[in-house]
Amino acid sequence: MLELSLHRERGPMVVDDLLALPSTPLVIAEGSTLPAAAVDDRSRAVWLIPTPEFQRARLEERGLRRGAKELFLLLAGTIEREARDRGVPILL
């Protein structure tokens, strides 16, 4: 299921769109579709990642089914792991 998520499917398209933009003024990109591997200059990036407790609480508030909650938690873990593996700055 994770392989079919927007993170995997649309990530390359988002990177292509960002590369087509001028570098000035500032470009800000957000969302789970942007992979950490796309960042060349780590000094110009930061990944904002919710703690598992915070994310679980927000998912509970939304009343999602168990499968959807599990997918979102798996995706968050994957994004955090990719960011750590690439050495991009992370704020929890």
N, C-alpha and C positions, 0 to 999 in steps of 0.2 A: 504493500500500500504506500509506503514511504517513497518508493521509486516513482510512483505516479503522482506524487504531490507537486504543487506549484514550485516548491523549492528546487526540485530537480528539472522539471519540465520547462519552466519559464526562466530559470536563472540565466542561461546563455543569452536569451533574448534581451533581458534587462541589461546585461553587460554590454551587448552590442549597442543598445540605445544610449547608455551612459558614455560609451566611447565616442559616439557621434556628437555629443554636446561639447561646446567650447569649455575650456578649463577655467575661464574667468567669466563672470564673477565666481562665486562659490557654487558647487554642485552638491546637493544633499540628496542621498538616496536612502530609503527605508523599506523595510519589509523582509519577509523570510525568503524571498526569492533571490536575493543578492548573496552569492557565495563569498566566503572569506578569501577564496583563491583568486578572486578578481581584483584584489587590492595589491597594487605594486608598492605604493608608498604608505607604509603602516603608520607613519607619523600624522597622516591626514585622515585616519579612520578610527572609529570606535564602534564596538558592537554592544548594544544595550540588551541584556538578557535577563528575563525575570528569574527570580529564585524559584525552585520547584514548588515551594510552599505558596508563594504569591500566585504562580500560574494555576496551581490546583484550585485555590480559592476563587480565582476569576472564572475558571471553567465550571466550577460548581454553581456559581451565580448565574451562569448562562443556561443552566439546565440541560447540558448536552448529554447525549447517550454515552455509555461507557466506551464504546469503540472510538467515537470521535474524540473523547478526552484522551484516550490512550495514544491516538495518532498525534494530537497536538503536543503531548508530553514527549513522545518519541522524536518529533520534529525539533522541538526545543533542545533536546539533548544532542541531536545530530548537529544542529547549528552551533551550539556551544563547543562541541568537540572539534568541529572543523575550524572554528575561530581560534581555539587554543592550539591546534596542530599547526596553524599558519602563523601563529604569534601576533595576531592583531589584538589591540587593546580591548579589554572587556570590562564593562560595568555591570555589576549584578544589582 
